[in-house]
Amino acid sequence: MGIVIAFPQRPKTIAFGPEDHAALDRLVARTRRAGAVRWEIEDRVGQARAYVLGAEDETLLIVTKCRSGITVSSGYAHELLWQGDRLAGY
């Protein structure tokens, strides 16, 4: 019988891939009437965030990707709008 010692693991890098970039492009195109003009990615430890921005750099949507999946929240109220496994499904 032995003792199990849990070693801390380094956080795995979470990043948006090419499929996510294409989905972000489609998301900006769909929200263009609401004022969306582009998106930016911010990498953090353990998660990645993409911001859908308007013409005056206001944040319209926040897309967060982490190990548990992807969420889309409103930029102003930070209200959860959608949660799933793939951004292409939004």
N, CA, C and O of each residue as an XYZ file, in Angstrom:
360
protein
N       0.852     -1.167      0.000
C       0.000      0.000      0.000
C       0.898      1.230      0.000
O       1.891      1.270      0.726
N       0.569      2.204     -0.784
C       1.372      3.414     -0.861
C       0.523      4.648     -0.636
O      -0.689      4.573     -0.432
N       1.171      5.744     -0.677
C       0.505      7.028     -0.516
C       0.552      7.752     -1.861
O       1.597      7.821     -2.508
N      -0.576      8.279     -2.260
C      -0.657      9.032     -3.510
C      -0.455     10.510     -3.184
O      -1.176     11.080     -2.365
N       0.516     11.109     -3.823
C       0.782     12.526     -3.639
C       0.450     13.230     -4.947
O       1.008     12.925     -6.001
N      -0.459     14.167     -4.850
C      -0.863     14.912     -6.050
C       0.119     16.045     -6.291
O       0.328     16.895     -5.425
N       0.712     16.049     -7.455
C       1.609     17.129     -7.829
C       0.823     18.167     -8.614
O       0.003     17.819     -9.464
N       1.070     19.435     -8.332
C       0.352     20.455     -9.106
C       0.761     20.403    -10.565
O       1.940     20.272    -10.893
N      -0.218     20.508    -11.419
C       0.051     20.494    -12.850
C       0.064     21.916    -13.372
O      -0.660     22.784    -12.883
N       0.888     22.136    -14.360
C       0.908     23.446    -15.002
C      -0.386     23.631    -15.787
O      -0.881     22.693    -16.412
N      -0.923     24.833    -15.750
C      -2.135     25.061    -16.541
C      -1.848     24.893    -18.028
O      -0.841     25.379    -18.542
N      -2.734     24.210    -18.692
C      -2.589     24.019    -20.128
C      -3.051     25.276    -20.849
O      -4.004     25.938    -20.437
N      -2.369     25.580    -21.911
C      -2.708     26.766    -22.678
C      -4.005     26.532    -23.445
O      -4.161     25.537    -24.153
N      -4.909     27.453    -23.289
C      -6.172     27.425    -24.017
C      -6.090     28.546    -25.049
O      -5.771     29.685    -24.709
N      -6.372     28.231    -26.283
C      -6.280     29.249    -27.337
C      -7.378     29.021    -28.364
O      -7.893     27.913    -28.514
N      -7.721     30.082    -29.060
C      -8.669     29.985    -30.154
C      -7.940     29.456    -31.380
O      -6.855     29.930    -31.717
N      -8.535     28.475    -32.045
C      -7.949     27.892    -33.243
C      -8.516     28.525    -34.504
O      -9.333     29.444    -34.433
N      -8.078     28.029    -35.666
C      -8.559     28.570    -36.947
C     -10.082     28.481    -37.106
O     -10.707     29.382    -37.666
N     -10.668     27.398    -36.612
C     -12.127     27.240    -36.694
C     -12.818     28.324    -35.856
O     -13.848     28.867    -36.256
N     -12.239     28.631    -34.690
C     -12.792     29.684    -33.837
C     -12.638     31.060    -34.481
O     -13.530     31.900    -34.368
N     -11.511     31.295    -35.154
C     -11.299     32.581    -35.842
C     -12.357     32.784    -36.923
O     -12.891     33.882    -37.075
N     -12.657     31.729    -37.669
C     -13.693     31.817    -38.706
C     -15.062     32.081    -38.074
O     -15.856     32.859    -38.604
N     -15.335     31.429    -36.938
C     -16.606     31.648    -36.245
C     -16.693     33.069    -35.694
O     -17.771     33.664    -35.700
N     -15.574     33.623    -35.218
C     -15.566     35.016    -34.769
C     -15.824     35.976    -35.931
O     -16.528     36.973    -35.773
N     -15.256     35.674    -37.089
C     -15.527     36.493    -38.282
C     -17.010     36.484    -38.619
O     -17.589     37.527    -38.926
N     -17.628     35.302    -38.560
C     -19.066     35.196    -38.843
C     -19.882     35.941    -37.792
O     -20.886     36.576    -38.113
N     -19.446     35.861    -36.527
C     -20.150     36.539    -35.449
C     -20.110     38.055    -35.640
O     -21.118     38.731    -35.435
N     -18.964     38.587    -36.026
C     -18.859     40.024    -36.302
C     -19.743     40.400    -37.487
O     -20.403     41.439    -37.462
N     -19.761     39.567    -38.516
C     -20.605     39.857    -39.684
C     -22.089     39.862    -39.302
O     -22.853     40.694    -39.791
N     -22.496     38.931    -38.427
C     -23.901     38.870    -38.007
C     -24.299     40.034    -37.120
O     -25.462     40.437    -37.114
N     -23.353     40.581    -36.372
C     -23.668     41.667    -35.440
C     -23.241     43.037    -35.979
O     -23.177     44.015    -35.234
N     -22.955     43.091    -37.265
C     -22.540     44.366    -37.870
C     -23.619     45.436    -37.738
O     -23.297     46.609    -37.547
N     -24.888     45.057    -37.836
C     -25.986     46.029    -37.685
C     -26.012     46.625    -36.279
O     -26.459     47.756    -36.091
N     -25.532     45.865    -35.292
C     -25.468     46.356    -33.912
C     -24.216     47.197    -33.678
O     -24.022     47.727    -32.584
N     -23.366     47.323    -34.694
C     -22.195     48.165    -34.594
C     -20.864     47.444    -34.508
O     -19.830     48.089    -34.339
N     -20.861     46.121    -34.619
C     -19.608     45.362    -34.535
C     -18.745     45.615    -35.764
O     -19.240     45.630    -36.891
N     -17.446     45.814    -35.535
C     -16.548     46.046    -36.656
C     -15.352     45.094    -36.671
O     -14.779     44.844    -37.731
N     -14.964     44.553    -35.492
C     -13.808     43.654    -35.464
C     -13.786     42.894    -34.148
O     -14.606     43.125    -33.260
N     -12.814     41.969    -34.044
C     -12.612     41.241    -32.798
C     -11.131     41.240    -32.434
O     -10.264     41.358    -33.300
N     -10.858     41.106    -31.139
C      -9.490     41.029    -30.626
C      -9.413     39.872    -29.641
O     -10.388     39.559    -28.959
N      -8.249     39.243    -29.572
C      -8.042     38.124    -28.651
C      -7.075     38.538    -27.554
O      -6.062     39.193    -27.804
N      -7.414     38.139    -26.325
C      -6.552     38.347    -25.169
C      -6.298     36.972    -24.550
O      -7.236     36.297    -24.127
N      -5.039     36.561    -24.498
C      -4.690     35.276    -23.892
C      -4.412     35.469    -22.415
O      -3.705     36.395    -22.016
N      -4.975     34.587    -21.613
C      -4.762     34.592    -20.172
C      -4.352     33.190    -19.755
O      -4.481     32.245    -20.533
N      -3.866     33.055    -18.547
C      -3.506     31.722    -18.047
C      -4.784     30.922    -17.842
O      -5.668     31.341    -17.095
N      -4.884     29.774    -18.500
C      -6.030     28.891    -18.334
C      -7.238     29.219    -19.178
O      -8.183     28.430    -19.209
N      -7.253     30.350    -19.868
C      -8.388     30.688    -20.724
C      -7.957     31.707    -21.769
O      -6.895     32.322    -21.672
N      -8.801     31.862    -22.755
C      -8.578     32.887    -23.784
C      -9.875     33.657    -23.936
O     -10.963     33.093    -23.813
N      -9.755     34.933    -24.200
C     -10.938     35.758    -24.398
C     -10.844     36.486    -25.724
O      -9.777     36.938    -26.139
N     -11.986     36.584    -26.371
C     -12.096     37.384    -27.589
C     -13.157     38.444    -27.324
O     -14.202     38.171    -26.735
N     -12.866     39.640    -27.768
C     -13.793     40.747    -27.594
C     -14.289     41.178    -28.971
O     -13.492     41.459    -29.865
N     -15.601     41.228    -29.132
C     -16.200     41.762    -30.349
C     -16.400     43.249    -30.081
O     -17.147     43.640    -29.184
N     -15.711     44.078    -30.884
C     -15.655     45.510    -30.622
C     -16.432     46.313    -31.655
O     -16.596     45.900    -32.803
N     -16.905     47.472    -31.212
C     -17.594     48.394    -32.089
C     -16.629     49.415    -32.657
O     -15.419     49.324    -32.448
N     -17.168     50.389    -33.377
C     -16.352     51.385    -34.071
C     -15.550     52.261    -33.108
O     -14.468     52.729    -33.463
N     -16.057     52.489    -31.909
C     -15.362     53.323    -30.941
C     -14.708     52.479    -29.850
O     -14.563     52.936    -28.716
N     -14.315     51.255    -30.186
C     -13.659     50.300    -29.294
C     -14.497     49.899    -28.086
O     -13.953     49.448    -27.078
N     -15.820     50.059    -28.178
C     -16.670     49.571    -27.098
C     -16.833     48.059    -27.240
O     -16.924     47.539    -28.352
N     -16.868     47.364    -26.115
C     -16.986     45.906    -26.119
C     -18.456     45.526    -26.245
O     -19.259     45.838    -25.366
N     -18.805     44.855    -27.334
C     -20.188     44.434    -27.551
C     -20.436     43.034    -27.008
O     -21.464     42.779    -26.382
N     -19.483     42.119    -27.251
C     -19.590     40.741    -26.773
C     -18.245     40.292    -26.229
O     -17.194     40.738    -26.690
N     -18.290     39.399    -25.238
C     -17.079     38.781    -24.690
C     -17.214     37.282    -24.894
O     -18.157     36.664    -24.401
N     -16.275     36.703    -25.619
C     -16.261     35.258    -25.885
C     -15.101     34.675    -25.075
O     -13.946     35.044    -25.286
N     -15.412     33.763    -24.151
C     -14.398     33.173    -23.279
C     -14.279     31.692    -23.579
O     -15.283     30.981    -23.629
N     -13.055     31.225    -23.778
C     -12.796     29.810    -24.026
C     -11.928     29.279    -22.894
O     -10.850     29.811    -22.630
N     -12.400     28.228    -22.223
C     -11.629     27.584    -21.162
C     -11.844     26.075    -21.274
O     -12.504     25.605    -22.201
N     -11.291     25.327    -20.337
C     -11.383     23.856    -20.418
C     -12.825     23.361    -20.406
O     -13.128     22.333    -21.013
N     -13.716     24.073    -19.726
C     -15.099     23.611    -19.608
C     -15.958     23.962    -20.816
O     -17.093     23.494    -20.915
N     -15.441     24.780    -21.743
C     -16.197     25.117    -22.944
C     -16.048     26.577    -23.318
O     -15.083     27.239    -22.935
N     -17.012     27.065    -24.068
C     -17.000     28.432    -24.565
C     -18.270     29.131    -24.099
O     -19.358     28.557    -24.137
N     -18.116     30.385    -23.654
C     -19.271     31.185    -23.279
C     -19.246     32.495    -24.060
O     -18.185     33.019    -24.400
N     -20.440     33.007    -24.333
C     -20.593     34.319    -24.968
C     -21.423     35.161    -24.005
O     -22.523     34.776    -23.610
N     -20.873     36.323    -23.635
C     -21.547     37.226    -22.706
C     -21.675     38.598    -23.346
O     -20.919     38.953    -24.251
N     -22.654     39.369    -22.857
C     -22.789     40.736    -23.348
C     -21.641     41.567    -22.788
O     -21.202     41.354    -21.658
N     -21.168     42.500    -23.573
C     -20.031     43.301    -23.158
C     -20.358     44.314    -22.083
O     -19.499     44.643    -21.264
N     -21.589     44.820    -22.067
C     -21.942     45.876    -21.130
C     -22.343     45.304    -19.764
O     -21.792     45.700    -18.737
N     -23.283     44.393    -19.756
C     -23.814     43.864    -18.495
C     -23.138     42.568    -18.065
O     -23.404     42.073    -16.971
N     -22.273     42.012    -18.901
C     -21.611     40.728    -18.637
C     -22.632     39.615    -18.376
O     -22.377     38.693    -17.601
N     -23.774     39.715    -19.027
C     -24.827     38.712    -18.900
C     -24.531     37.541    -19.835
O     -24.216     37.744    -21.007
N     -24.632     36.324    -19.318
C     -24.374     35.131    -20.123
C     -25.451     34.995    -21.195
O     -26.643     34.949    -20.892
N     -25.015     34.931    -22.451
C     -25.946     34.791    -23.571
C     -25.979     33.376    -24.125
O     -27.017     32.913    -24.596
N     -24.832     32.681    -24.068
C     -24.723     31.345    -24.675
C     -23.562     30.600    -24.041
O     -22.571     31.202    -23.626
N     -23.697     29.275    -23.972
C     -22.624     28.421    -23.474
C     -22.634     27.119    -24.272
O     -23.694     26.537    -24.500
N     -21.445     26.660    -24.701
C     -21.379     25.432    -25.478
C     -19.953     24.945    -25.643
O     -19.024     25.453    -25.014
N     -19.800     23.940    -26.509
C     -18.482     23.336    -26.737
C     -17.733     23.970    -27.891
O     -16.505     24.050    -27.869
N     -18.465     24.423    -28.905
C     -17.832     24.973    -30.103
C     -18.465     26.308    -30.432
O     -19.688     26.441    -30.410
N     -17.645     27.293    -30.737
C     -18.159     28.614    -31.080
C     -18.936     28.583    -32.383
O     -19.816     29.418    -32.598
N     -18.627     27.641    -33.249
C     -19.328     27.529    -34.524
C     -20.815     27.224    -34.307
O     -21.632     27.475    -35.192
N     -21.167     26.687    -33.141
C     -22.566     26.386    -32.844
C     -23.385     27.578    -32.392
O     -24.605     27.478    -32.262
N     -22.730     28.708    -32.151
C     -23.443     29.901    -31.670
C     -24.013     30.696    -32.816
O     -24.644     31.730    -32.596
